[in-house]
Amino acid sequence: MDVKTTFLNGTIEEEVYIEKPRGFETFDCESHVCWLKRMLYGLKKAPHAWYIRIDNYFTGLGFTKSEADANLYHIVVEGKLLIIVTYIDDLILTGDDQLIKSCKEDLSREFEMKDLGLMHYFMGMEVWQGDGEMFVSQRNYANTILKRFHMEICKPRETPLAGN
């Protein structure tokens, strides 16, 4: 799932003023500024404000935050597990199909969301999913690095170290 206009969902705790954007000038009010009521992309506190908002939302629904990763949430409903991982404005949901469907509906009511369907790429990793299995590869990432250093035609070796 992708959250549209993510940082607009963050709340501002203090008063923030910005200069009027280009094209928004009015000649009778040249000394005026804009008072922000919502976070904007580019403000230092915007990612933190978004994280607090989504964290409060998930914990309010009864999700438990992982102690090992602050971006991983899980909930067990009637013996069925749902796991959510957040990465800025992207959410990865895995677990019981009915819980995923219900959670997507809840999220769409709270935030403007786009359902991206099954995951195919994430942070440079390719993901293939089949019946009860998942395969993750970094082939494209490795090929990009090889191209950057003009090594795409080099001979592959099992171990890139000298023998002995």
Backbone hydrogen bonds, N-H to C=O, Kabsch-Sander energy under -0.5 kcal/mol:
donor,donor_aa,acceptor,acceptor_aa,energy
2,D,114,K,-2.5
3,V,89,D,-3.0
4,K,2,D,-0.6
4,K,112,E,-2.8
6,T,3,V,-0.7
8,L,5,T,-1.2
9,N,6,T,-2.0
10,G,7,F,-1.2
12,I,37,K,-0.5
13,E,11,T,-0.5
16,V,36,L,-0.5
18,I,34,C,-2.4
24,F,21,P,-2.1
29,C,26,T,-1.0
30,E,27,F,-0.5
32,H,29,C,-1.4
34,C,18,I,-3.1
36,L,16,V,-2.6
36,L,34,C,-0.6
39,M,10,G,-1.5
43,L,40,L,-1.7
46,A,43,L,-1.4
49,A,45,K,-2.7
50,W,46,A,-2.4
51,Y,47,P,-2.4
52,I,48,H,-2.5
53,R,49,A,-2.0
54,I,50,W,-2.7
55,D,51,Y,-2.6
56,N,52,I,-2.5
57,Y,53,R,-1.9
58,F,54,I,-2.5
59,T,55,D,-2.6
60,G,56,N,-1.9
61,L,57,Y,-1.2
62,G,59,T,-1.0
63,F,58,F,-2.3
64,T,74,H,-3.2
66,S,69,D,-0.5
66,S,72,L,-2.9
72,L,69,D,-1.8
73,Y,84,I,-3.1
74,H,64,T,-2.1
75,I,82,L,-2.0
77,V,75,I,-0.5
77,V,80,K,-2.9
78,E,76,V,-0.5
80,K,77,V,-2.0
82,L,75,I,-2.2
83,I,94,T,-3.2
84,I,73,Y,-2.9
85,V,92,I,-2.3
86,T,71,N,-2.6
87,Y,90,D,-2.9
89,D,87,Y,-0.6
90,D,87,Y,-2.4
91,L,1,M,-2.9
92,I,85,V,-2.8
93,L,91,L,-0.5
94,T,83,I,-2.4
96,D,81,L,-2.3
100,I,96,D,-2.4
101,K,97,D,-2.4
102,S,98,Q,-2.5
103,C,99,L,-2.6
104,K,100,I,-2.6
105,E,101,K,-1.9
106,D,102,S,-2.2
107,L,103,C,-2.9
108,S,104,K,-2.2
109,R,105,E,-1.4
110,E,106,D,-1.5
111,F,107,L,-3.3
113,M,111,F,-0.8
114,K,2,D,-2.3
116,L,114,K,-0.7
122,F,125,M,-2.3
125,M,122,F,-1.9
126,E,137,S,-3.2
127,V,120,H,-2.9
128,W,135,F,-2.7
130,G,133,E,-2.4
132,G,130,G,-0.8
133,E,130,G,-1.1
135,F,128,W,-2.9
137,S,126,E,-2.4
141,Y,124,G,-0.6
142,A,138,Q,-2.6
143,N,139,R,-2.7
144,T,140,N,-2.2
145,I,141,Y,-2.0
146,L,142,A,-2.4
147,K,143,N,-2.4
148,R,144,T,-2.2
149,F,145,I,-1.6
150,H,147,K,-1.6
151,M,146,L,-3.5
154,C,151,M,-1.8
